[in-house]
Amino acid sequence: MKQKMFLQNRLLANERGSMLIISYFVIVILIGLGAALSVLAVNEGKVSERQRRATVAFNIAEAGLEQGLYDLRKDFVDAVGTPSWADGDINGMAVGPDTVNYYALPHNATAINGGSFTVFLKNVAGRDDVWIRSVGTIDDIEHTIDAYVRMIDISPWNNAIFAGSGASGTMVNGNVDIRGSVHILGSSLNPGDFAVDLGGTAELVGNNYSTMPAALQALVPALPTISYNGETVETLSAELRVKRGTVGLSGSSTVGEADIAGNAYKETVDGVFVTDGWGGNQGAISVHSDNGTASAYDLGDAVDFPSLSDPYATYATYQDYLKANALVLTSELTNIKPNSSFSYADANGSISMDGAGNLSVSGIVYVDEGNDILMTKHTSNNVITYSGTGSLLVTGDVNIQTSLVTSGAASFPNNIIGIMTPNNINIDAAGLDVMGVFYAENTMAVSKQTDLVGTIVSNYFDMGTNVPAIFQVPETVNNMPPGMIGSNARWYMIVAWIKS
């Protein structure tokens, strides 16, 4: 009996072979884990490869976007005449325009990096802006980038007023009605300085000719029209840009006007870009702009103030270039009246008056020896009527006390005079009409009730207290007199893009 129980206990205690079974279990588990890891590795490889191709597709789409932007930029830079993205030609390619559907550029399916891109454009109704769409493709992966593109002419002459560095304090002041764009750099202003400080009924940026006298409006081209809020309206496409300095609006002064339905012109301005904000007792509440009031200056360091002392080509200064390429006079033009009679000419320029108030000018005329020019009335005749396209560089000050206008319907800026000085221009008689483009490197003063049609460029402005008015003519920038400083076309592309 005892022997039998002993054998049973030995059998029960016999564990030989259990490790083999455990090993089998471990092997099965390891095989399962290995298979799972293999599947995971394969899947991760597929995901990684798909992500890689997605990145490549995005990079290809970016390349397509850059190609499209290059074509859009070249279309403006190389244009003969007035450039446009809505004229059926983009950088020599006969495409568009279409404001409803996207249309492809001929770079269709351009191969790159194992894939390809396709670039599409769509025009913006009422503006010369475009949507650009680039689709990058590699194998079965697509990536799309959409961007909104606009081109800005950053020439100082594409404004009613272009202001430079200024001095400590206010750069543009007084009670003035400015119709057109205003661009202020304010690079020498101190923190807290006003770039603009307006009161009364001043309007800093108006977007139409509603206040232009009919007699002057007959001398300039009709404004272009756009569709705005379902209406076809005239517009100056006016914008306000202030790089440094506060914009002060007090009393009834405004930027733009509230939209009024039913009339023929646009009241709100297209945009305001002011870094240092708004002041005065009204401030931002008196701003009527399509983009609100929060946008900062958007052109970076792309724009600077042109100086007559800047080097130019092979000349030490731009003023030296003008003198070398102009009809040079000394004291002959110190006093010009409507009854003046003179004639001066050479191969570089000419200027003459017939004794009956008619002035003719062409090319470049340089008035040397630090002499001032005074344009003033003669008895009851207070108007000089001019024709031609020419510019005057005056080394002294310029004082205008008589009207200076072109003759004939829509004659400005086909006829246009430009006046430059390293010093000051003063328009200081009441009731004048003055047409032209004016550059004063120091100060521009319009101290009395004058209507000025064209553009003024200066470091500092004094607009007095008698509500002078300045009216930008959009076509001026395309009809500049020869030799005017800073008149070369300068285009700046603004791109806001969205990754789809």
Buried (B, 14 or more C-beta within 10 A) or exposed (E): EEEEEEEEEEEEEEEEEEEEEEEEEEEEEEEEEEEEEEEEEEEEEEEEEEEEBBEBBBBBBBBBBEBBBEBBBBBBBEBEEEBBBBBEBBBEEEBBBEBEEBEBBEBEEBEBEEBBBBBBBBBBEBBBBBBBBBBBBBEEBBBBBBBBBBBBBBBBBBBBBBBBBBBEBBBBBBBBBBBBBBBBBBBBBEEEBBBBBBBEEBBBBBBBBEEBEEEBBEBBBEBEBBEBEEBEBBBBBBBBBBBBBBBBBBBBBBBBBEBEEEEEBBBBBBBBBBBBBBBBEBBBEBBBBBBEBEBEBBBEEEBBBBBBEBEBEEBEBBBBBBBEBBBBBEEEBBEBBBBBEBEBBEEBBBBBBEEEBBBBBBBBBBBBEEBBBBBBBBEEBBBBBBBBBBBBBBBBBBBBBBBBBBBEEBBBBBBBBBBBBBBBBBBBBEEBBBBBBBBBBBBBBBBBBBBBBBBBBBBBBBBBBBBBBBBBBBBBBBBBBBBBBBBEBBBBEEEEBEEE
